[in-house]
Amino acid sequence: MAKIAVRQLPEIPAEPAVVLSDERPGRGVLTRTAFPDSAPIQLRMHMMPGDAMFRWENSARGHLAYIWSGSVQAGARKLGAGSVLLIEHRASAEIKAEKEGAEIIVFNVNPDSEPMPERAGGHVHILGAGQEPRVERMRGNESVGAALFADSRCPTCELWLHENSLHAPGYPVHPHYHSENEVIMVTAGEIVLGRRRYGRGTAIAVEREAVYSFHAGQNGLRFINFRAGRPSYARAGDEHPVDELAFYTELARPDYQDV
């Protein structure tokens, strides 16, 4: 796969559930697969009709499910759009779509691309929509907002998922790179890469240490960003990356509930 790969999920044909060996889809589930199985991070959108089930059994490297639309039941909790279900490695979980159905974005690490996590795993965390730590003006910058869904500080897992909102039209993100493989998912507005504009539902895979830049479209940009572990950040040409969590010190740790 190229160092930077772009896929627009609405344009990808839906197939009968395309899953990993540790996933058990229910009847009627369809899947859009963003990247090949060889990609360092895999992303799938599972479309669940009303009352459909989806189960993870003894998750190999951990899964992070983001509720894209509709709602699901996880244990005793109803999770609507914007909620997160984090299934640690060695954990099992089950969700059921509500009557209106649901679309879930599932991120997971390619087992062949990363070593087995050192932390114990075995838990399932949920974070309801609106419960994530959030700030509209990140570090005093009126043009940038942020939220944390998973920050790699969990004692039993290392997964990371944050959100950034670029409020100002054309707001630039200058050339930079990260220490971790990542997948960006556009949730609102547009991301501009070179001369191309991409809207909601665009998935962008970026390999670790690949230098890239982008800017917001005319209506701003909001995206979520998944990594397998705690990342570092550096501007292009800088050989001394900094811990990316330092940018989010004003945000508390996500307050999960366990299923």
N, C-alpha and C positions, 0 to 999 in steps of 0.2 A: 504494500500500500504506500502511496505517496506520503511525504512528511506532513502535508496538509491535505485532507480530503473533505469535500463538501457534498452532502446529500440532502435533498429536500424530501422529507418523509411523505408529504401528500402526493408526490409523483411516483413513489415506489409501489409496485403492485402488492396488494394484500394476498397472503397465502394462508392456507390452513395452518394452524399454530406451528410456528418454527421455534423450537425451544432447545434448551440444553438438557443434558442427561439428568440433571438434578431438578428439573422443572416438570410439573404435571398440569397441563392446561385442561380446562373443562370443555364441554361440548360447545361448538360454535365459535370458539376463539379464533380470530384471524391475526396475522402478524405482518408488520412491515419491518424488514431488516435493513438497518442503515449501512453497516459495514461488514466486510467478509469475516469469516470465522478466524482468520489469521490476524485480524487487527488487535492491537494491544488492549484496547477497550472496546467492548461490544455494546451496541445499543439496539434495542428492539422496542417497537410500539405494539403492544398487544391490545386488540380491540375486543372487548368482552361484551356480549349481549346481556340483556337483563337476566339476573339470577345465575349467570355463569360463574364457575369456580376457577381459581388458579392457585396452585400449590407449589411451594419449594420444599424439597426434602433433603436435609443434610447438605445445605448449600456448600459447594466446594470452595469458593473463594469469596463468597459474599455477593449479595445483590442489593441494589438500591432502586426502589420503585417510586417514581414520582407520578402522582395522579394528574394526568393531563386534562381529562374532562370527565364529567359524570361523577360518580361516587361509588365507593366500595365499603363493605363491612369487613373489619379486621378484628376478630374477637368481639368484644362488646362495643367497639368504637366504629362510628361512621366517619369515613375519610373522604372529603370532597376535593375538588380540583385545587392543586397547590400543596396538598399533603404529601408526606413522605413516609414510606415504610422501608426500614433498613433491616435486611436479613443478614446477620453476620455469618461468616463461615462456620460450619458445623451446626447451623440452626435450621429450623423448619418453620414454615408459616403458611397460612391459607387465607385467601380473601374471596369475597363473593360480591359480584357486581349488584348494585341496586337495580330497581326495575327499569330505570332509564338507560342502563348500561354504563360502561366506563371505558376510557382509553388510558392505559398506563405505559409510561416510559420506563424501561428497565435497563439500568447500567450494570455491567459486570466486567470484571477483569478477565482477560484471556489467561487461563491457567498456565500456558506455555510462555507468557511474557513477563511474569512477575514471580518472585519466590513466595512460598507459603507464608501468610502473616504469622508473626511471632506471638501476637496476643491470643488470648484463649478462645475468643469467639463464643458461639453458642446462644446468643441472645437475639431477640427481635425487638427493635425500637420503632415507635411511631411518633410522628410529629404532625399534629393537625394543622391545616391551613390557618395562617395568622398567628400561630404559636412560635414561629421561628424568630430568633433575635433579628431585629431589622433597624436600619437607620436610613433616613431619606437624604441626609447630607453627610456623606462619608468623610471623616476627618476635616469637616468644615467646608468641603467642596459642594456648592449648591447644585452642581451639575451631575453628581454621582451619588447613587444610593446603593445599599448593600444589604444582604441577608445571609445568614448561615444556617444551613440545614444539617450539615455534618462537618465537623472541623478537625477530625483525626485525633482529638484529645480523649475520646472514649477509652476507658480502661481495657475494653475487650475487642475493639475493632479500630481500624485505621482509615476508613473511607472518608472522603471529603466531597461536599457539595455546597457551593455558594451561589448566590445570585448577585448580579450587578445590574443597576438601572442607570442608563445614560440619558438624562433628561433633556439636555440641550441638543438641538439639531446639529448634526455634523460633528459632535464631540469626538476628538481623536484619541485613540489609544496607540501610543507610539511603539515603534519596533522593540520587541522584548522577547524573552523566552522563559520557560519554566523547567524545573528539574523533573517533573512528572509528565507522563503521557496524560492527555486530557481530551474530553469531549465537551464541546459547547453546544447548547441547544437554545435556539432563539425562541422566546416565549411571547414577545410583543415587539412591535416596531420593525426596524430593518437594520441588518448589519451590512456594511459596505466593505467588500474585499476587493482592492484594486478598483476596477470599473464595474464590478458586478454587485448587484443588490440582492439580498436574500431576506425573506420575511419569516413570519412565525412558522415553526415546524422544520426549520433548517438545522441540520446536525453537522458540526464541523469537528473532525478529529485532527488533533495536532500532536505530533510526536515530541517527546521530551527533547529539549535543547533546540528545537526548530524555532527560528526567529520569524515573527509575524507581527502584523499591525492591522488595524481596522478603524473604522469610525462609524458613528451612529447615522441613521438615515434622518430624513426631514421630520419624522414623528418620534425621534428618539429610538432607544433600543433597550430591551430587557432580555437577559439570558441567564440560564443556569449553567454551571460548569462543574463537571465531575472529574475527580482524580482518585486513584487507588490509595494514595497516602498523602501525608502532609507535604505540600509543595514549597519550593522556593521560587523567587522571581528575580530577574535581572534585566536591565535595559540592554539593548544590542550593544556589543562591544565591551560590556562590563563583565569582568571575569570573577566578580565577587557577589554571587547571589545572596539575597536576604530572605529570611523566613517569611513566607507570605502571610502567615498568621499575624505578623506585626501590623499589617494594614487593617486588621479587624479587632484591635484591642478594645475599641469602644463597644463591642458587641459581647453579650454574655454567651456562655456555652449553651447550645441547644438543650432544652429541658425535655428530654424524651420521657415517654411512658413505655413500659415493656408490655408486650402482649403475653 
